[in-house]
Amino acid sequence: MDLAGAQAVVDKLFELQKAGNYEEAAALFSEDGVAELPMMLGSHNGRAAIIETWKSSDVAGKIASSAPNLSKLSAMDDGTFKRSMETSWMGIPYTFNQYFTFNGGLITKMSTAAFS
């Protein structure tokens, strides 16, 4: 999928979330490749509206089960979300953390940190 196609999908997810249609958004989110778009495009244009659906626990469960790469996304006490991944580089294991702050479905801040 090229960037224009990815942007079109994220725009559709944004509109579904804005309309409160979380069921359809979760269904679209579970399609192949779509689960990675908010992370991919988040640093590109700040739009990752689908994460708003995590406010609804039943939809959050559907998204977590259909999007393994987001299943470790968790809400922090300060209102941010954190995604952690265990990985290694040249045989050295480390934890890769990404932090996201959302406002109305838009990423307003994203940062990355790695710890060994």
MARLUM-781390 format. One record per residue: residue in one letter; chain; x, y, z of N, C-alpha, C, O, CB in turn. Coordinates in pm, 1 decimal. Glycine has a CB too. Example, Ala and Ser with C-alpha at 12.3 -4.5 7.8 and 13.67 -1.06 7.14 Angstrom:
{r "a", "A", {1319.0, -569.0, 780.0}, {1230.0, -450.0, 780.0}, {1320.0, -330.0, 780.0}, {1423.6, -331.9, 846.5}, {1130.8, -447.3, 904.6}}
{r "s", "A", {1285.0, -225.0, 708.0}, {1367.0, -106.0, 714.0}, {1290.0, 3.0, 787.0}, {1340.9, 113.8, 803.9}, {1408.4, -59.8, 572.5}}
***
This chain:
{r "m", "A", {85.1, -117.4, 0.0}, {0.0, 0.0, 0.0}, {89.7, 123.7, 0.0}, {182.1, 134.5, 80.7}, {-96.9, -0.2, 122.7}}
{r "d", "A", {61.7, 216.3, -91.0}, {141.2, 338.4, -96.3}, {90.7, 439.4, 6.8}, {-10.8, 416.7, 72.7}, {137.1, 399.3, -237.7}}
{r "l", "A", {162.0, 550.0, 20.0}, {128.4, 648.7, 122.2}, {-10.4, 708.5, 100.7}, {-83.3, 732.3, 196.9}, {232.5, 759.3, 123.8}}
{r "a", "A", {-47.3, 733.1, -25.7}, {-180.3, 789.4, -53.5}, {-290.6, 691.8, -12.1}, {-391.6, 732.0, 45.7}, {-194.0, 824.2, -203.5}}
{r "g", "A", {-270.3, 563.5, -42.4}, {-367.9, 462.1, -2.0}, {-375.9, 450.3, 148.7}, {-484.2, 436.6, 205.4}, {-332.8, 327.0, -62.6}}
{r "a", "A", {-259.7, 455.8, 213.6}, {-256.2, 448.5, 359.6}, {-328.7, 567.8, 420.2}, {-404.0, 553.4, 516.6}, {-110.9, 442.7, 410.5}}
{r "q", "A", {-305.7, 686.0, 363.2}, {-371.4, 805.7, 414.5}, {-522.6, 795.6, 398.4}, {-597.5, 838.0, 486.5}, {-318.7, 930.7, 342.9}}
{r "a", "A", {-568.1, 739.4, 286.0}, {-712.1, 723.9, 262.1}, {-775.1, 633.3, 367.3}, {-885.4, 660.1, 415.0}, {-737.7, 667.0, 121.3}}
{r "v", "A", {-704.8, 525.5, 403.6}, {-757.2, 433.9, 505.3}, {-763.3, 503.2, 640.5}, {-863.0, 491.5, 711.7}, {-670.5, 306.7, 514.5}}
{r "v", "A", {-657.7, 575.3, 676.7}, {-656.3, 644.7, 805.2}, {-764.6, 752.3, 809.1}, {-828.5, 772.7, 912.4}, {-518.0, 707.0, 831.6}}
{r "d", "A", {-785.2, 820.9, 696.9}, {-893.1, 920.3, 690.9}, {-1028.9, 855.2, 713.2}, {-1113.9, 910.6, 782.9}, {-891.6, 993.1, 556.0}}
{r "k", "A", {-1049.5, 736.7, 653.6}, {-1175.6, 663.7, 671.8}, {-1192.0, 623.9, 818.8}, {-1300.4, 637.8, 875.4}, {-1180.1, 537.3, 580.4}}
{r "l", "A", {-1084.6, 574.8, 880.1}, {-1089.5, 538.6, 1021.8}, {-1122.6, 661.0, 1106.7}, {-1200.3, 652.0, 1201.7}, {-955.3, 476.8, 1066.9}}
{r "f", "A", {-1063.9, 774.5, 1072.5}, {-1089.4, 898.4, 1145.4}, {-1236.9, 936.3, 1136.8}, {-1297.4, 973.8, 1237.2}, {-1001.8, 1012.2, 1090.6}}
{r "e", "A", {-1294.8, 926.6, 1017.2}, {-1435.9, 961.3, 999.0}, {-1527.0, 865.3, 1074.9}, {-1625.0, 908.1, 1135.9}, {-1472.0, 960.9, 850.2}}
{r "l", "A", {-1495.4, 735.7, 1071.6}, {-1575.6, 637.2, 1144.9}, {-1570.3, 664.2, 1294.7}, {-1672.5, 658.7, 1363.0}, {-1526.6, 494.4, 1115.1}}
{r "q", "A", {-1450.3, 693.4, 1345.8}, {-1434.9, 721.4, 1489.0}, {-1509.3, 848.4, 1525.6}, {-1576.4, 853.9, 1628.6}, {-1285.8, 734.0, 1527.0}}
{r "k", "A", {-1497.8, 950.6, 1441.8}, {-1562.8, 1078.8, 1467.5}, {-1714.6, 1062.7, 1472.9}, {-1782.3, 1129.8, 1550.8}, {-1524.0, 1181.1, 1359.7}}
{r "a", "A", {-1767.8, 972.0, 1388.5}, {-1911.8, 946.1, 1385.1}, {-1955.3, 849.6, 1495.6}, {-2074.4, 823.0, 1511.6}, {-1951.4, 889.9, 1249.0}}
{r "g", "A", {-1858.7, 797.2, 1571.7}, {-1891.0, 703.9, 1679.1}, {-1918.9, 563.3, 1630.7}, {-1974.9, 482.5, 1704.7}, {-2008.6, 753.4, 1755.0}}
{r "n", "A", {-1880.9, 532.8, 1508.3}, {-1905.0, 400.8, 1451.0}, {-1784.7, 310.5, 1478.8}, {-1709.9, 274.8, 1387.8}, {-1932.3, 410.9, 1298.2}}
{r "y", "A", {-1767.7, 274.5, 1606.1}, {-1651.3, 197.8, 1647.8}, {-1651.8, 54.8, 1595.6}, {-1545.5, -2.3, 1571.3}, {-1642.9, 196.3, 1797.0}}
{r "e", "A", {-1769.2, -3.4, 1578.1}, {-1775.8, -141.2, 1529.3}, {-1718.2, -150.4, 1387.7}, {-1636.2, -237.6, 1359.3}, {-1921.8, -192.6, 1531.6}}
{r "e", "A", {-1761.4, -60.3, 1299.5}, {-1710.4, -61.0, 1162.1}, {-1562.1, -24.0, 1159.7}, {-1484.8, -78.4, 1080.7}, {-1791.3, 36.7, 1073.8}}
{r "a", "A", {-1523.6, 68.6, 1246.7}, {-1382.5, 106.7, 1254.5}, {-1297.5, -12.2, 1296.9}, {-1190.4, -35.0, 1240.6}, {-1363.1, 223.7, 1352.6}}
{r "a", "A", {-1343.9, -88.0, 1395.5}, {-1269.6, -205.4, 1441.6}, {-1261.2, -309.6, 1331.2}, {-1157.9, -374.5, 1315.0}, {-1335.5, -265.8, 1566.8}}
{r "a", "A", {-1369.9, -326.4, 1254.4}, {-1369.2, -422.7, 1143.8}, {-1267.7, -380.9, 1037.4}, {-1191.1, -463.9, 988.4}, {-1510.4, -434.8, 1081.4}}
{r "l", "A", {-1267.1, -252.9, 1002.1}, {-1170.8, -203.2, 903.7}, {-1029.1, -214.2, 958.1}, {-936.0, -247.3, 884.7}, {-1202.1, -57.3, 865.6}}
{r "f", "A", {-1013.3, -186.5, 1086.6}, {-882.1, -189.4, 1150.7}, {-822.1, -329.2, 1150.2}, {-700.0, -344.5, 1152.6}, {-892.3, -138.4, 1293.1}}
{r "s", "A", {-908.3, -432.1, 1147.0}, {-858.6, -569.3, 1153.5}, {-816.8, -623.6, 1017.3}, {-762.8, -734.0, 1009.7}, {-963.8, -658.8, 1213.2}}
{r "e", "A", {-840.5, -548.8, 909.6}, {-798.7, -594.5, 777.3}, {-646.5, -596.1, 768.0}, {-578.1, -520.7, 837.3}, {-858.5, -504.6, 667.0}}
{r "d", "A", {-594.9, -682.4, 682.0}, {-450.6, -697.4, 666.3}, {-380.6, -564.6, 640.6}, {-419.8, -488.3, 552.3}, {-420.9, -792.8, 553.4}}
{r "g", "A", {-277.9, -538.5, 717.8}, {-196.4, -420.4, 697.9}, {-248.8, -293.0, 760.3}, {-172.1, -199.5, 783.3}, {-179.4, -398.6, 556.4}}
{r "v", "A", {-378.5, -287.4, 788.3}, {-436.9, -163.8, 839.4}, {-391.0, -137.0, 981.9}, {-373.5, -21.4, 1020.4}, {-589.5, -170.2, 833.6}}
{r "a", "A", {-371.5, -241.6, 1060.1}, {-334.0, -225.7, 1200.5}, {-205.6, -146.1, 1217.4}, {-186.8, -80.2, 1319.6}, {-318.6, -360.9, 1265.6}}
{r "e", "A", {-117.9, -151.3, 1119.4}, {9.3, -82.2, 1131.3}, {4.8, 61.2, 1080.9}, {100.0, 136.5, 1101.2}, {114.3, -157.6, 1057.2}}
{r "l", "A", {-104.1, 100.1, 1015.5}, {-110.3, 233.9, 956.6}, {-102.7, 347.3, 1057.6}, {-27.4, 442.1, 1035.3}, {-235.5, 247.6, 878.5}}
{r "p", "A", {-177.6, 342.1, 1168.5}, {-166.4, 454.4, 1261.9}, {-24.6, 475.7, 1312.1}, {19.4, 589.6, 1327.1}, {-258.0, 432.7, 1379.2}}
{r "m", "A", {47.9, 366.0, 1338.6}, {185.5, 379.9, 1383.8}, {272.6, 434.4, 1270.6}, {358.0, 520.2, 1292.8}, {240.0, 244.7, 1434.1}}
{r "m", "A", {250.0, 383.5, 1148.8}, {329.1, 426.6, 1035.0}, {303.4, 573.3, 1002.6}, {397.3, 649.2, 978.8}, {298.8, 339.7, 913.8}}
{r "l", "A", {177.1, 613.2, 1001.5}, {141.3, 748.4, 962.6}, {142.7, 846.2, 1079.4}, {142.0, 967.6, 1059.0}, {6.1, 748.3, 898.8}}
{r "g", "A", {144.6, 793.9, 1201.2}, {140.7, 882.4, 1316.4}, {254.2, 982.4, 1316.2}, {232.6, 1100.6, 1342.8}, {144.4, 802.5, 1442.7}}
{r "s", "A", {375.0, 936.8, 1286.7}, {488.1, 1028.2, 1283.9}, {489.4, 1109.8, 1155.4}, {557.1, 1212.2, 1146.8}, {618.6, 951.4, 1298.8}}
{r "h", "A", {413.7, 1063.4, 1054.9}, {411.5, 1134.9, 926.8}, {316.5, 1254.0, 930.7}, {351.9, 1363.4, 886.8}, {371.0, 1040.2, 813.9}}
{r "n", "A", {195.9, 1233.0, 983.3}, {98.4, 1341.8, 977.5}, {15.3, 1359.8, 1103.7}, {-75.6, 1442.6, 1107.1}, {7.1, 1319.4, 863.4}}
{r "g", "A", {45.9, 1283.2, 1206.7}, {-23.6, 1302.5, 1333.3}, {-163.1, 1245.0, 1341.7}, {-229.9, 1266.0, 1442.9}, {-31.0, 1444.3, 1361.7}}
{r "r", "A", {-211.7, 1172.6, 1239.9}, {-348.0, 1119.7, 1245.0}, {-346.0, 971.5, 1279.6}, {-301.6, 888.8, 1200.0}, {-420.2, 1142.1, 1110.9}}
{r "a", "A", {-393.5, 939.4, 1396.6}, {-409.2, 800.1, 1437.7}, {-539.1, 790.3, 1514.1}, {-542.2, 743.4, 1627.9}, {-288.2, 750.4, 1524.3}}
{r "a", "A", {-645.7, 834.2, 1451.7}, {-774.6, 848.9, 1518.7}, {-827.1, 720.0, 1578.1}, {-901.1, 723.2, 1676.4}, {-874.9, 902.8, 1423.4}}
{r "i", "A", {-791.5, 609.4, 1522.1}, {-851.2, 483.6, 1565.7}, {-819.4, 452.0, 1711.0}, {-893.7, 377.3, 1774.7}, {-803.8, 370.5, 1477.7}}
{r "i", "A", {-712.5, 506.0, 1764.5}, {-676.5, 476.6, 1902.7}, {-784.2, 526.3, 1998.2}, {-794.5, 476.6, 2110.4}, {-541.5, 539.7, 1937.5}}
{r "e", "A", {-864.1, 623.1, 1955.8}, {-975.7, 668.6, 2038.2}, {-1069.2, 553.8, 2073.2}, {-1135.2, 556.9, 2177.1}, {-1053.0, 778.7, 1966.6}}
{r "t", "A", {-1075.2, 453.3, 1987.9}, {-1165.8, 341.3, 2014.7}, {-1124.4, 264.0, 2139.1}, {-1203.3, 185.8, 2192.1}, {-1170.5, 247.3, 1894.9}}
{r "w", "A", {-1001.9, 284.8, 2186.5}, {-958.5, 215.6, 2307.8}, {-1036.8, 263.3, 2429.4}, {-1031.8, 199.6, 2534.6}, {-808.6, 236.6, 2330.5}}
{r "k", "A", {-1109.1, 374.3, 2416.7}, {-1191.9, 420.9, 2527.2}, {-1312.6, 331.1, 2547.7}, {-1376.6, 336.1, 2652.8}, {-1237.0, 563.7, 2502.8}}
{r "s", "A", {-1344.1, 249.1, 2448.5}, {-1454.1, 153.9, 2458.8}, {-1392.0, 15.8, 2474.4}, {-1334.7, -36.8, 2379.0}, {-1549.8, 160.8, 2333.4}}
{r "s", "A", {-1402.1, -43.5, 2591.9}, {-1327.9, -165.8, 2621.6}, {-1362.9, -282.5, 2530.5}, {-1274.7, -361.3, 2496.4}, {-1351.9, -205.6, 2763.2}}
{r "d", "A", {-1490.6, -296.3, 2489.6}, {-1523.8, -408.9, 2403.0}, {-1456.8, -394.5, 2267.2}, {-1409.3, -493.2, 2211.1}, {-1675.2, -420.5, 2386.1}}
{r "v", "A", {-1452.4, -273.4, 2213.8}, {-1384.1, -251.3, 2087.3}, {-1233.6, -265.1, 2106.7}, {-1164.2, -317.3, 2019.4}, {-1419.0, -112.6, 2029.7}}
{r "a", "A", {-1183.2, -218.8, 2220.1}, {-1040.2, -232.3, 2248.2}, {-999.5, -378.1, 2244.9}, {-893.4, -411.9, 2192.4}, {-1005.0, -170.6, 2384.2}}
{r "g", "A", {-1082.3, -464.6, 2300.0}, {-1052.6, -607.6, 2298.0}, {-1048.4, -662.4, 2157.3}, {-961.1, -742.6, 2124.0}, {-1154.6, -683.6, 2378.9}}
{r "k", "A", {-1142.8, -619.5, 2073.7}, {-1144.2, -664.4, 1934.2}, {-1019.2, -618.2, 1861.8}, {-957.9, -694.1, 1786.8}, {-1269.1, -612.7, 1861.8}}
{r "i", "A", {-981.8, -492.9, 1884.8}, {-863.6, -440.0, 1818.4}, {-738.6, -511.8, 1868.1}, {-651.7, -547.3, 1788.5}, {-851.6, -288.5, 1842.0}}
{r "a", "A", {-729.2, -533.2, 1997.7}, {-611.9, -600.2, 2053.8}, {-597.7, -740.9, 1998.4}, {-486.7, -785.8, 1969.8}, {-620.5, -604.7, 2206.3}}
{r "s", "A", {-710.7, -811.3, 1982.9}, {-702.6, -948.3, 1933.8}, {-675.8, -953.7, 1784.4}, {-617.0, -1050.4, 1735.9}, {-830.3, -1022.5, 1965.6}}
{r "s", "A", {-717.8, -851.6, 1710.5}, {-698.4, -854.4, 1565.9}, {-573.4, -779.4, 1522.3}, {-533.1, -788.9, 1406.4}, {-818.8, -796.1, 1496.9}}
{r "a", "A", {-513.0, -706.8, 1611.5}, {-393.7, -628.9, 1578.6}, {-285.3, -656.2, 1681.7}, {-264.3, -575.6, 1772.4}, {-426.1, -477.6, 1572.3}}
{r "p", "A", {-216.2, -769.1, 1668.6}, {-116.5, -806.7, 1769.4}, {-10.0, -700.5, 1793.9}, {42.1, -689.8, 1904.9}, {-49.7, -933.8, 1728.5}}
{r "n", "A", {23.1, -621.7, 1691.3}, {127.1, -520.9, 1711.9}, {81.4, -407.3, 1802.0}, {163.8, -329.1, 1849.4}, {171.6, -464.9, 1579.1}}
{r "l", "A", {-48.9, -397.2, 1826.3}, {-98.8, -294.3, 1917.0}, {-148.3, -352.1, 2048.6}, {-194.4, -278.1, 2135.6}, {-209.8, -216.8, 1850.8}}
{r "s", "A", {-139.2, -483.2, 2063.8}, {-195.7, -544.6, 2183.4}, {-123.2, -502.8, 2310.1}, {-177.1, -517.6, 2419.8}, {-192.6, -694.2, 2170.6}}
{r "k", "A", {-3.3, -451.5, 2296.8}, {70.3, -405.7, 2414.8}, {55.7, -255.8, 2436.0}, {126.9, -197.3, 2517.6}, {217.3, -441.5, 2402.2}}
{r "l", "A", {-36.9, -192.9, 2362.6}, {-62.1, -50.7, 2382.3}, {-139.9, -34.1, 2511.4}, {-245.7, -94.8, 2528.2}, {-139.3, 11.1, 2261.7}}
{r "s", "A", {-89.8, 46.0, 2601.6}, {-156.3, 60.5, 2730.4}, {-164.3, 207.2, 2770.5}, {-77.8, 287.8, 2736.2}, {-82.8, -20.1, 2838.1}}
{r "a", "A", {-269.5, 239.5, 2843.3}, {-289.3, 376.7, 2889.9}, {-202.7, 401.1, 3012.7}, {-194.9, 316.5, 3101.8}, {-438.9, 403.8, 2921.8}}
{r "m", "A", {-138.4, 516.2, 3017.1}, {-55.2, 554.1, 3130.1}, {-134.0, 650.7, 3218.3}, {-234.4, 707.4, 3175.2}, {78.8, 617.9, 3082.4}}
{r "d", "A", {-87.9, 669.0, 3341.5}, {-156.1, 757.4, 3436.2}, {-163.6, 902.3, 3389.5}, {-257.0, 974.1, 3425.3}, {-86.7, 751.9, 3569.0}}
{r "d", "A", {-66.7, 945.6, 3310.5}, {-64.8, 1085.5, 3267.0}, {-146.0, 1110.5, 3140.1}, {-140.0, 1219.6, 3083.5}, {77.3, 1129.4, 3244.4}}
{r "g", "A", {-222.0, 1010.1, 3094.9}, {-307.1, 1028.0, 2977.8}, {-241.7, 990.2, 2846.6}, {-304.8, 998.6, 2741.3}, {-351.3, 1168.2, 2970.4}}
{r "t", "A", {-116.1, 948.7, 2851.2}, {-50.5, 904.2, 2729.0}, {-71.7, 754.6, 2712.2}, {-116.8, 686.2, 2804.1}, {100.3, 938.2, 2731.2}}
{r "f", "A", {-39.0, 705.3, 2594.7}, {-41.5, 562.5, 2568.4}, {101.1, 518.3, 2542.5}, {181.6, 593.5, 2487.4}, {-134.7, 527.6, 2448.1}}
{r "k", "A", {131.9, 395.9, 2582.5}, {266.3, 343.1, 2563.0}, {257.1, 209.9, 2490.7}, {172.0, 127.0, 2522.9}, {340.4, 327.4, 2698.1}}
{r "r", "A", {344.3, 189.0, 2393.1}, {356.9, 60.3, 2327.4}, {498.7, 11.7, 2351.4}, {594.7, 82.7, 2321.4}, {324.0, 69.4, 2174.3}}
{r "s", "A", {512.6, -109.4, 2405.6}, {643.8, -166.9, 2432.9}, {667.1, -288.8, 2345.1}, {575.9, -367.3, 2319.5}, {657.1, -204.5, 2581.2}}
{r "m", "A", {789.9, -302.8, 2300.1}, {828.5, -419.3, 2222.2}, {962.2, -469.2, 2273.1}, {1055.0, -391.3, 2295.2}, {835.3, -386.3, 2070.9}}
{r "e", "A", {970.8, -598.9, 2291.2}, {1097.8, -660.4, 2327.2}, {1167.7, -696.9, 2196.7}, {1108.0, -761.7, 2110.8}, {1077.7, -786.7, 2420.1}}
{r "t", "A", {1291.1, -656.9, 2181.3}, {1364.1, -686.0, 2058.3}, {1513.0, -694.9, 2090.4}, {1551.9, -689.8, 2207.1}, {1336.8, -577.4, 1949.6}}
{r "s", "A", {1594.2, -708.0, 1990.1}, {1739.0, -710.1, 2011.9}, {1808.6, -649.0, 1891.0}, {1755.2, -647.4, 1780.1}, {1789.9, -855.1, 2037.2}}
{r "w", "A", {1927.4, -599.4, 1915.3}, {2009.4, -543.7, 1809.6}, {2148.8, -600.6, 1825.4}, {2211.4, -583.7, 1930.1}, {2010.6, -387.9, 1813.4}}
{r "m", "A", {2197.7, -667.2, 1723.8}, {2328.0, -733.1, 1726.6}, {2341.1, -823.9, 1848.7}, {2446.6, -830.5, 1911.7}, {2440.4, -628.9, 1726.3}}
{r "g", "A", {2232.7, -893.3, 1880.7}, {2233.6, -987.6, 1991.0}, {2212.7, -927.1, 2128.2}, {2208.5, -999.8, 2227.5}, {2359.7, -1059.8, 1990.6}}
{r "i", "A", {2199.7, -795.9, 2136.1}, {2179.0, -728.8, 2264.6}, {2029.5, -701.9, 2281.6}, {1972.0, -624.2, 2205.4}, {2261.5, -595.5, 2273.2}}
{r "p", "A", {1966.1, -765.1, 2380.6}, {1822.1, -743.4, 2399.4}, {1792.9, -606.1, 2459.2}, {1867.4, -556.5, 2543.8}, {1763.6, -852.4, 2489.2}}
{r "y", "A", {1684.7, -546.7, 2414.4}, {1640.5, -420.7, 2473.7}, {1490.6, -404.1, 2455.6}, {1428.4, -472.3, 2374.2}, {1715.5, -301.8, 2411.5}}
{r "t", "A", {1433.9, -312.8, 2532.3}, {1292.2, -280.2, 2524.0}, {1278.1, -149.3, 2448.7}, {1343.4, -50.0, 2480.9}, {1227.1, -271.0, 2665.4}}
{r "f", "A", {1192.5, -150.6, 2348.8}, {1167.0, -33.3, 2265.3}, {1030.8, 20.8, 2304.5}, {930.0, -47.4, 2286.2}, {1173.0, -68.1, 2111.6}}
{r "n", "A", {1025.7, 141.9, 2358.0}, {899.8, 202.6, 2401.8}, {863.6, 320.6, 2312.9}, {948.8, 402.6, 2278.5}, {909.4, 247.7, 2548.6}}
{r "q", "A", {735.7, 328.1, 2276.0}, {684.0, 444.4, 2205.0}, {573.3, 503.0, 2290.6}, {489.5, 429.5, 2342.8}, {632.3, 407.1, 2061.1}}
{r "y", "A", {572.2, 634.6, 2305.4}, {471.1, 703.6, 2384.7}, {390.6, 795.6, 2293.4}, {446.7, 866.3, 2209.7}, {536.4, 783.9, 2500.9}}
{r "f", "A", {258.8, 793.8, 2310.6}, {169.6, 872.5, 2227.0}, {75.8, 953.4, 2315.0}, {27.6, 903.9, 2416.9}, {89.9, 782.0, 2131.0}}
{r "t", "A", {50.0, 1076.0, 2276.9}, {-50.8, 1158.7, 2342.1}, {-155.4, 1191.2, 2236.7}, {-121.9, 1233.5, 2126.1}, {11.6, 1289.9, 2404.6}}
{r "f", "A", {-282.0, 1171.4, 2270.9}, {-389.9, 1191.8, 2175.4}, {-481.5, 1303.7, 2222.1}, {-502.6, 1323.1, 2341.8}, {-469.4, 1062.6, 2155.4}}
{r "n", "A", {-534.8, 1376.0, 2126.6}, {-633.1, 1480.0, 2154.2}, {-739.8, 1470.7, 2046.4}, {-715.8, 1508.2, 1931.7}, {-567.3, 1622.9, 2158.2}}
{r "g", "A", {-857.6, 1421.0, 2082.5}, {-964.2, 1406.9, 1985.3}, {-930.4, 1312.3, 1872.6}, {-979.3, 1329.0, 1760.8}, {-998.6, 1539.1, 1929.4}}
{r "g", "A", {-847.6, 1213.0, 1900.1}, {-812.2, 1115.7, 1798.6}, {-686.9, 1150.1, 1720.7}, {-642.9, 1071.1, 1637.2}, {-924.4, 1100.0, 1704.8}}
{r "l", "A", {-628.8, 1265.2, 1745.9}, {-507.5, 1303.1, 1674.8}, {-387.0, 1285.6, 1765.9}, {-392.4, 1317.0, 1884.8}, {-516.5, 1448.3, 1624.2}}
{r "i", "A", {-279.6, 1235.9, 1709.5}, {-155.8, 1227.6, 1786.6}, {-101.7, 1368.7, 1800.5}, {-74.8, 1435.3, 1700.5}, {-50.7, 1132.3, 1718.6}}
{r "t", "A", {-85.7, 1414.0, 1922.7}, {-30.4, 1547.2, 1944.8}, {115.7, 1540.4, 1986.5}, {187.2, 1640.5, 1981.3}, {-111.2, 1621.1, 2050.3}}
{r "k", "A", {159.7, 1422.3, 2027.8}, {299.5, 1405.9, 2067.2}, {335.1, 1259.1, 2054.3}, {256.6, 1172.2, 2092.3}, {324.8, 1457.3, 2212.7}}
{r "m", "A", {452.4, 1231.3, 2001.1}, {498.7, 1093.9, 1992.4}, {647.2, 1093.5, 2022.9}, {722.1, 1174.9, 1968.7}, {469.2, 1031.8, 1852.1}}
{r "s", "A", {690.2, 1003.3, 2108.6}, {831.9, 993.0, 2139.5}, {870.1, 846.3, 2149.0}, {785.3, 760.0, 2171.8}, {866.0, 1067.4, 2270.7}}
{r "t", "A", {996.3, 819.7, 2131.6}, {1046.9, 683.2, 2132.5}, {1166.5, 675.8, 2226.3}, {1248.7, 767.2, 2231.4}, {1085.5, 636.7, 1989.3}}
{r "a", "A", {1174.8, 567.1, 2299.4}, {1288.9, 546.1, 2388.3}, {1325.3, 398.7, 2387.6}, {1237.4, 312.9, 2380.2}, {1257.6, 594.5, 2532.7}}
{r "a", "A", {1451.9, 369.5, 2395.1}, {1498.4, 231.2, 2400.4}, {1581.1, 212.3, 2526.8}, {1662.9, 297.2, 2562.5}, {1581.5, 194.4, 2273.5}}
{r "f", "A", {1558.6, 100.4, 2593.6}, {1630.5, 69.5, 2717.0}, {1687.9, -70.5, 2707.2}, {1620.4, -162.4, 2660.7}, {1537.9, 82.3, 2840.7}}
{r "s", "A", {1811.7, -87.5, 2750.6}, {1871.2, -221.1, 2748.5}, {1857.8, -286.2, 2883.9}, {1902.0, -399.5, 2902.6}, {2018.4, -215.0, 2707.1}}
***
